Amino acid sequence: MERLQRDQIYQLEKQYRISLINSLVGYKSLNLLGTISNEGITNLCIISSAFHLGANPPLLGIVIRPERAHNDTLTNIKSTGQYTLNNVLPDWYMQAHQTSASYPAGVSEFDVCGLKKLYVNGFKAPFVQQSTIRIGLELREVIDIEINGTTILIGEIVQILSDDQMIAADGTVDHVKAKTMTVAGLDSYFLPEFVGRLAYAKPGIETHELKQS
Amino acid sequence: MERLQRDQIYQLEKQYRISLINSLVGYKSLNLLGTISNEGITNLCIISSAFHLGANPPLLGIVIRPERAHNDTLTNIKSTGQYTLNNVLPDWYMQAHQTSASYPAGVSEFDVCGLKKLYVNGFKAPFVQQSTIRIGLELREVIDIEINGTTILIGEIVQILSDDQMIAADGTVDHVKAKTMTVAGLDSYFLPEFVGRLAYAKPGIETHELKQS
């Protein structure tokens, strides 16, 4: 077994430490974050920090980092109050990754990375046409994290746009059918295979697989 | 394409909505959260809400829900200031899932679910012996989310205990080698397969795979 303690972690070479810390927590949710400015310029960036915060009301959190060129994103979300999260598929994950490049202001990552905008009535922010699961959110809370200057945004899910037959009879999204990818660390992409679905756990009842309906 | 808007989302049958909202964001980081009380009673619960917050200082966030019986966990973390996150492997993921059952106070999920405690000098909270990637954290910030009564905990990574050869030469954790699982929704478990590792994206440079060293 290898052990690293606080002092040793801080002494690691910078890029090694970034790769290590970014990948420690395991596989992360992978989404394209779509926004639009008040001037109508769209922005798209790949993120791996979205997390489920609760189902009632339906809330997701995302982390926005100050040191990256995501300030357009934060400005857009604060000014329009809206944003979208869209899953990433193997056929075009390289295009999704390319949205992390630092393009000049005024350039839309939708255009340069070959991703198509999808708009729906009553919602300003653009969705990604090529995705199969698309979520529209309205900003509810902005939490500035003083320790490292990041910002946690909490949004309410107000739009769900899914391709046909992606949602099972009980409401669970079938991410294998949706071809949703996941990411570990900064740049390693994966496609999960189903292992099992387990029944609600109770004390004294042996853990067992859920019967699929 | 299927579309659900805010009013329709609120009108969904309760269990359907919970399953849908929980699974929308995609695959989630899967970890066992280990704590100990001031009286020495250990606690272990499976969580899918851990997220990377930053590498310098090395920070992770987790969401603690009030409505679940995880209050022991929150009490333990607040009183000792320490907790651990441990990855989940296919050989014993049913035991990990079983930690989500509501056991009476005083019962340790380590014992009833057959998971072995691992302690290291200088750190109070128990790690999971069977895991291959284990993270020790110290509590840095408690954020109460008023909208839904959840709590976001921000912790600093102060211990990394990994089985041998789980970390690549550049610092990235090899989660395929580590056999780390992921979860979608409440109860569906997956094992990812590697698709590709992409080079740092730059404008005007075609997206390409990173040469593995």
Chai-1 contact restraints between the chains, C-beta under 6 A:
chainA,res_idxA,chainB,res_idxB,connection_type,confidence,min_distance_angstrom,max_distance_angstrom,comment,restraint_id
A,M1,B,L161,contact,1.0,0.0,6.0,A-B,restraint_1
A,M1,B,D163,contact,1.0,0.0,6.0,A-B,restraint_2
A,E2,B,S162,contact,1.0,0.0,6.0,A-B,restraint_3
A,R3,B,L161,contact,1.0,0.0,6.0,A-B,restraint_4
A,L4,B,I160,contact,1.0,0.0,6.0,A-B,restraint_5
A,R6,B,V158,contact,1.0,0.0,6.0,A-B,restraint_6
A,Y16,B,G171,contact,1.0,0.0,6.0,A-B,restraint_7
A,I18,B,A55,contact,1.0,0.0,6.0,A-B,restraint_8
A,S19,B,D170,contact,1.0,0.0,6.0,A-B,restraint_9
A,S19,B,G171,contact,1.0,0.0,6.0,A-B,restraint_10
A,S19,B,T172,contact,1.0,0.0,6.0,A-B,restraint_11
A,L20,B,G171,contact,1.0,0.0,6.0,A-B,restraint_12
A,I21,B,A55,contact,1.0,0.0,6.0,A-B,restraint_13
A,I21,B,P58,contact,1.0,0.0,6.0,A-B,restraint_14
A,N22,B,H52,contact,1.0,0.0,6.0,A-B,restraint_15
A,S23,B,T172,contact,1.0,0.0,6.0,A-B,restraint_16
A,S23,B,V173,contact,1.0,0.0,6.0,A-B,restraint_17
A,L24,B,I135,contact,1.0,0.0,6.0,A-B,restraint_18
A,L24,B,V173,contact,1.0,0.0,6.0,A-B,restraint_19
A,V25,B,S29,contact,1.0,0.0,6.0,A-B,restraint_20
A,V25,B,A50,contact,1.0,0.0,6.0,A-B,restraint_21
A,V25,B,H52,contact,1.0,0.0,6.0,A-B,restraint_22
A,V25,B,L60,contact,1.0,0.0,6.0,A-B,restraint_23
A,G26,B,S29,contact,1.0,0.0,6.0,A-B,restraint_24
A,G26,B,N87,contact,1.0,0.0,6.0,A-B,restraint_25
A,G26,B,T180,contact,1.0,0.0,6.0,A-B,restraint_26
A,Y27,B,Y27,contact,1.0,0.0,6.0,A-B,restraint_27
A,Y27,B,T182,contact,1.0,0.0,6.0,A-B,restraint_28
A,Y27,B,P192,contact,1.0,0.0,6.0,A-B,restraint_29
A,K28,B,S29,contact,1.0,0.0,6.0,A-B,restraint_30
A,S29,B,V25,contact,1.0,0.0,6.0,A-B,restraint_31
A,S29,B,G26,contact,1.0,0.0,6.0,A-B,restraint_32
A,S29,B,K28,contact,1.0,0.0,6.0,A-B,restraint_33
A,S49,B,F51,contact,1.0,0.0,6.0,A-B,restraint_34
A,A50,B,V25,contact,1.0,0.0,6.0,A-B,restraint_35
A,F51,B,S49,contact,1.0,0.0,6.0,A-B,restraint_36
A,F51,B,F51,contact,1.0,0.0,6.0,A-B,restraint_37
A,H52,B,N22,contact,1.0,0.0,6.0,A-B,restraint_38
A,H52,B,V25,contact,1.0,0.0,6.0,A-B,restraint_39
A,L53,B,V63,contact,1.0,0.0,6.0,A-B,restraint_40
A,G54,B,N148,contact,1.0,0.0,6.0,A-B,restraint_41
A,G54,B,T150,contact,1.0,0.0,6.0,A-B,restraint_42
A,A55,B,I18,contact,1.0,0.0,6.0,A-B,restraint_43
A,A55,B,I21,contact,1.0,0.0,6.0,A-B,restraint_44
A,P58,B,I21,contact,1.0,0.0,6.0,A-B,restraint_45
A,L60,B,V25,contact,1.0,0.0,6.0,A-B,restraint_46
A,V63,B,L53,contact,1.0,0.0,6.0,A-B,restraint_47
A,N87,B,G26,contact,1.0,0.0,6.0,A-B,restraint_48
A,P90,B,V195,contact,1.0,0.0,6.0,A-B,restraint_49
A,M94,B,T207,contact,1.0,0.0,6.0,A-B,restraint_50
A,H97,B,L198,contact,1.0,0.0,6.0,A-B,restraint_51
A,H97,B,A201,contact,1.0,0.0,6.0,A-B,restraint_52
A,H97,B,T207,contact,1.0,0.0,6.0,A-B,restraint_53
A,Q98,B,A201,contact,1.0,0.0,6.0,A-B,restraint_54
A,Q98,B,T207,contact,1.0,0.0,6.0,A-B,restraint_55
A,S100,B,A201,contact,1.0,0.0,6.0,A-B,restraint_56
A,A101,B,A201,contact,1.0,0.0,6.0,A-B,restraint_57
A,A101,B,K202,contact,1.0,0.0,6.0,A-B,restraint_58
A,A101,B,P203,contact,1.0,0.0,6.0,A-B,restraint_59
A,Y103,B,P203,contact,1.0,0.0,6.0,A-B,restraint_60
A,I135,B,L24,contact,1.0,0.0,6.0,A-B,restraint_61
A,N148,B,G54,contact,1.0,0.0,6.0,A-B,restraint_62
A,T150,B,G54,contact,1.0,0.0,6.0,A-B,restraint_63
A,V158,B,R6,contact,1.0,0.0,6.0,A-B,restraint_64
A,I160,B,L4,contact,1.0,0.0,6.0,A-B,restraint_65
A,L161,B,R3,contact,1.0,0.0,6.0,A-B,restraint_66
A,S162,B,E2,contact,1.0,0.0,6.0,A-B,restraint_67
A,D163,B,M1,contact,1.0,0.0,6.0,A-B,restraint_68
A,D170,B,S19,contact,1.0,0.0,6.0,A-B,restraint_69
A,G171,B,Y16,contact,1.0,0.0,6.0,A-B,restraint_70
A,G171,B,S19,contact,1.0,0.0,6.0,A-B,restraint_71
A,G171,B,L20,contact,1.0,0.0,6.0,A-B,restraint_72
A,T172,B,S19,contact,1.0,0.0,6.0,A-B,restraint_73
A,T172,B,S23,contact,1.0,0.0,6.0,A-B,restraint_74
A,T172,B,G185,contact,1.0,0.0,6.0,A-B,restraint_75
A,V173,B,S23,contact,1.0,0.0,6.0,A-B,restraint_76
A,V173,B,L24,contact,1.0,0.0,6.0,A-B,restraint_77
A,H175,B,A184,contact,1.0,0.0,6.0,A-B,restraint_78
A,T180,B,G26,contact,1.0,0.0,6.0,A-B,restraint_79
A,T182,B,Y27,contact,1.0,0.0,6.0,A-B,restraint_80
A,T182,B,P192,contact,1.0,0.0,6.0,A-B,restraint_81
A,A184,B,H175,contact,1.0,0.0,6.0,A-B,restraint_82
A,G185,B,T172,contact,1.0,0.0,6.0,A-B,restraint_83
A,D187,B,R197,contact,1.0,0.0,6.0,A-B,restraint_84
A,D187,B,L198,contact,1.0,0.0,6.0,A-B,restraint_85
A,S188,B,R197,contact,1.0,0.0,6.0,A-B,restraint_86
A,Y189,B,V195,contact,1.0,0.0,6.0,A-B,restraint_87
A,Y189,B,G196,contact,1.0,0.0,6.0,A-B,restraint_88
A,F190,B,P192,contact,1.0,0.0,6.0,A-B,restraint_89
A,F190,B,F194,contact,1.0,0.0,6.0,A-B,restraint_90
A,F190,B,V195,contact,1.0,0.0,6.0,A-B,restraint_91
A,L191,B,E193,contact,1.0,0.0,6.0,A-B,restraint_92
A,L191,B,V195,contact,1.0,0.0,6.0,A-B,restraint_93
A,P192,B,Y27,contact,1.0,0.0,6.0,A-B,restraint_94
A,P192,B,T182,contact,1.0,0.0,6.0,A-B,restraint_95
A,P192,B,F190,contact,1.0,0.0,6.0,A-B,restraint_96
A,P192,B,P192,contact,1.0,0.0,6.0,A-B,restraint_97
A,E193,B,L191,contact,1.0,0.0,6.0,A-B,restraint_98
A,F194,B,F190,contact,1.0,0.0,6.0,A-B,restraint_99
A,V195,B,P90,contact,1.0,0.0,6.0,A-B,restraint_100
A,V195,B,Y189,contact,1.0,0.0,6.0,A-B,restraint_101
A,V195,B,F190,contact,1.0,0.0,6.0,A-B,restraint_102
A,V195,B,L191,contact,1.0,0.0,6.0,A-B,restraint_103
A,G196,B,Y189,contact,1.0,0.0,6.0,A-B,restraint_104
A,R197,B,D187,contact,1.0,0.0,6.0,A-B,restraint_105
A,R197,B,S188,contact,1.0,0.0,6.0,A-B,restraint_106
A,L198,B,H97,contact,1.0,0.0,6.0,A-B,restraint_107
A,L198,B,D187,contact,1.0,0.0,6.0,A-B,restraint_108
A,A201,B,H97,contact,1.0,0.0,6.0,A-B,restraint_109
A,A201,B,Q98,contact,1.0,0.0,6.0,A-B,restraint_110
A,A201,B,S100,contact,1.0,0.0,6.0,A-B,restraint_111
A,A201,B,A101,contact,1.0,0.0,6.0,A-B,restraint_112
A,K202,B,A101,contact,1.0,0.0,6.0,A-B,restraint_113
A,P203,B,A101,contact,1.0,0.0,6.0,A-B,restraint_114
A,P203,B,Y103,contact,1.0,0.0,6.0,A-B,restraint_115
A,T207,B,M94,contact,1.0,0.0,6.0,A-B,restraint_116
A,T207,B,H97,contact,1.0,0.0,6.0,A-B,restraint_117
A,T207,B,Q98,contact,1.0,0.0,6.0,A-B,restraint_118
